[in-house]
Amino acid sequence: AALELMQRLIVGKPGLVTQFADALLQAEAQTAAVALVREHGSDHWMSRDWLAKYYRQYGTPQEAVEAQQRVLLGAPSVEAFQTLHEVSHKAGTWEQVRPRVLDELHHQKHFGALVDIALHEGDVARALEFLPHVSGGWHDYKWEVAQAAEKEHPHAAITLYQELTERAIAQRSRGAYQQATTYLKRAKQLYGRLKVPADWETCIQALRTRYPTLRALHDELR
């Protein structure tokens, strides 16, 4: 009777599902707890996280892997990817799981997450490959990838800093112009490292020519 009342209370309230499931676990009713989450909220992120945590603690290695895959594909993040790595490594299936989830993230067009994961794995070339496909959102992937690319892909980094500079200038504010100079300083260092100072002079002169009336910008460029 108590379980029936619980089930009526949680309809349309995914936050309560995991709370009641935790209560069932404390009462050592594991089967009922899992059934409750699966029946009433398995598509909600809180329920996916709950099931993944449950199977890491009580399930088989394969159950833990499958549950964590659902977490990653439902809400892609480096943290979810790391946890999947951990449970898949324990299960001895990481070599099979990794390409499968990356392919699925690509299929679902989660390019921002793919950039983050590539940077996490130290694969800057792959991050550069996915970066043009990222659109919208608040996360500034260009800035992160540009910094990561400086060592092994300096020309790509310079291009990204130039794009970031143009984006900042388009905001037409003193603060944005100051941010633009931050990007330009990074580009200047790379031009110097590549021993092409003339290219730097061409770059900076092109900006002055393209925006002749933006006095605040010229102040910052000086």
Residue, then its C-alpha position, 0 to 999 in steps of 0.5 A: a500500500a505504501l509503495e502504491l501511494m509512493q507511485r501515485l505521488i511521483v507521477g510527473k515529479p522526477g525529483l521525487v523518484t530518486q528520493f523515494a528510490d533512495a528510501l527504498l534502498q535504505a529499507e533494503a528493497q533494491t529490486a523495488a527501488v530500481a523498478l520504481v526508477r525504471e518505470h517512472g523516470s528512466d528518461h530523466w537525467m536524475s534517474r539516469d544518474w541514479l541508475a548509473k550510480y546504483y549499478r556501479q555499486y550493486g550491479t555487474p560491470q556490464e550493467a555499470v557500463e550500459a547505465q553510464q553510456r546512457v548518462l553520457l549520451g543523454a547529457p554529454s560531458v567530459e566527467a561522464f566520459q571519464t566515468l565511462h572510461e573507469v567502469s569500462h576499464k573495470a569491465g575490460t571493454w573500453e577498447q570497444v566502448r570508446p569508439r562506439v560512444l564517440d560515433e554515437l555522439h558524432h551521429q547525434k551532432h554533439f560536437g561541443a562535447l566531442v571537442d571537450i573530449a578530444l582536448h581531455e584526451g590530448d588530441v588537438a587535431r581531432a578537436l580542430e576537426f570538430l570545432p567548425h561544426v560547433s554552433g551556438g551555446w555559451h562555451d567558448y571552444k575557440w579560445e580553449v582549442a586555440q590555446a591547446a593548439e599553440k604548441e603543435h598547431p601554431h598556424a591553426a591557433i593563429t587563425l583562431y585568435q584572428e577569428l576571436t579578435e574579429r568577433a570581439i571587435a564586432q561587439r563595438s565596446r572598449g572592453a571587447y577591444q581590450q579582449a581583442t588585444t589579449y587574442l592578438k598578443r597570443a597571435k603575436q607570440l606565435y608569429g614570433r615563434l614561427k619567425v615571421p614578423a612580417d606576417w604579424e605586421t601585415c595582420i595588425q595593419a590589416l586591422r587598422t585599415r579595416y576599421p579606420t573609424l574605431r578610435a577606441l580600438h586603435d587606442e588598444l592596438r597601440 
